[in-house]
Amino acid sequence: MAANQTSAQTVEVHDAKVLQWARDLLDQCSSPRMMQREVIQAVERNEIWRGEECLNLLAPEAPTSPTVRKLLSAEVGTRAAEGHIGPTERWFAGTKYIDEIEALCVELLKRVFRCNYADHRLVASMLGNMTVYAALTKPGDHVMTISQPFGGHSSNRVDGPAGIRGLQIHDVPMDPVELEVDLDQFAEAARRIKPRLVSLGASMTLFPLPVREMSQIVSEWGGRIFFDGAHQLGLIGGGQFQDPLQEGACILTGSAGKTFSGPQSGIIVWNDPELTRPVTDAIFPALAATHQVNRVAALAASAAEFLAYGNEYMAQIVANAQALGKALSDRGFAVLGAHKGFTRTHQIILDVRAYGGGLKVAQELAKANIITNKNLIPCDKPEDWDYPSGLRIGTTEVTRLGMKEAEMETIADLFVSVLEGQEKPEQTRQRVVEMRRAYQKIHYCFD
Ligand SMILES: *Cc1c(COP(=O)(O)O)cnc(C)c1O
């Protein structure tokens, strides 16, 4: 059947209307050149809207510096390089400068994360987590991971890499008010289950986790702690969060494009030499071949920025998140963790049931060019995925654009305008565009 036909048998996960829009548009194009122009124009529309006119408060996003962005389109991104760094470890000749770029990246990452080993070849942190499960577990092993209503991520659950590995997955008991691991319940459950691995991975993350205490408990039977720091990676590197490797976790993975503010991809770091073989054997030749050397160059450049600016930048992200949490709470919003100072990360979590739930609120805010996301919170069940009660807000991008605590008050006022119905979202949008106009430059970089 031709690709542009549909029938009752078509199984397509994407939204049918949007795909139809694309088919119609391509049908109207008089040549492939016109089709390419449509692609470029869609990119430009996004660049103007999200890049210049929105308050981007999505927690997993971060703007990269001009240098990092430029390196992403570098010539080296057309070169083939697979294997380990060095003349005999590669399949292809011609990699002498690629070896230099990759070695610089590895050594820069070790400096940022104060660790003995780092790998630079993961094109996503999902693959970092798959690496950990491949290296440290066998199918059928028992593991404990955080469930989604408490911030857990699919990569450590049955529908992600942990599930694909065929692991028996149990929940890490969490305290719904303190938003922390319930250590007593954890000790009881863990001593009963004796998991080979406990994964601490949270996409909703407000407070540090008791890594030291948990690793002492699992060491009773030779279990290990793996910290999936996708979100907190930059905060960890910048010394503004707990340091999981120092506290007993055996491996830290993370997303380079979240708080770390580098190119979207994965980082994995560890200290134990006995893990080097299993981890790197899982990376190459299992989960990475062509690992995008342009991306590696951009990652190395962002690590250098981090050495210079990481502490100051990450400290301001947390200060802004705390200020925004307080400003929203002062205006009557239900902010999770209010009794503990709102947050110790880049995130603020609202319970927005009073405003129609997370989906509705995120859509209303987006009409005003304020970009956030709906989120499960502890009162939700995993199946509430489409219509959860919470809203997640992150301060990484607004911080890198130079905003400080005073601007968080303005942002909280904009939330009130949209959600208390004081004006139409379209009217608020004009004020957002004007506010954003003054913040276009990327800070905390050498450019
Ligand atoms: C975002 C996220 C991931 C996946 O990271 P990618 O770099 O997007 O592949 C894994 N774990 C957690 C906890 C996350 O939040």
The ligand as an SDF file (V2000), in Angstrom:
LIG
                    3D

 15 15  0  0  0  0  0  0  0  0999 V2000
   14.5370   12.5450   30.9620 C   0  0  0  0  0  0  0  0  0  0  0  0
   14.8120   11.3310   31.7840 C   0  0  0  0  0  0  0  0  0  0  0  0
   15.4400   10.2030   31.2380 C   0  0  0  0  0  0  0  0  0  0  0  0
   15.7020   10.0720   29.7680 C   0  0  0  0  0  0  0  0  0  0  0  0
   16.6720   10.9280   29.3470 O   0  0  0  0  0  0  0  0  0  0  0  0
   16.8810   11.2690   27.7790 P   0  0  0  0  0  0  0  0  0  0  0  0
   18.1830   11.9840   27.7680 O   0  0  0  0  0  0  0  0  0  0  0  0
   15.7130   12.1070   27.4070 O   0  0  0  0  0  0  0  0  0  0  0  0
   16.9310    9.9850   27.0430 O   0  0  0  0  0  0  0  0  0  0  0  0
   15.7880    9.1600   32.0830 C   0  0  0  0  0  0  0  0  0  0  0  0
   15.5100    9.2090   33.4020 N   0  0  0  0  0  0  0  0  0  0  0  0
   14.8800   10.2610   33.9600 C   0  0  0  0  0  0  0  0  0  0  0  0
   14.6230   10.2480   35.4330 C   0  0  0  0  0  0  0  0  0  0  0  0
   14.4980   11.3540   33.1680 C   0  0  0  0  0  0  0  0  0  0  0  0
   13.8680   12.3850   33.7240 O   0  0  0  0  0  0  0  0  0  0  0  0
  1  2  1  0
  2  3  1  0
  2 14  2  0
  3  4  1  0
  3 10  2  0
  4  5  1  0
  5  6  1  0
  6  7  2  0
  6  8  1  0
  6  9  1  0
 10 11  1  0
 11 12  2  0
 12 13  1  0
 12 14  1  0
 14 15  1  0
M  END
$$$$
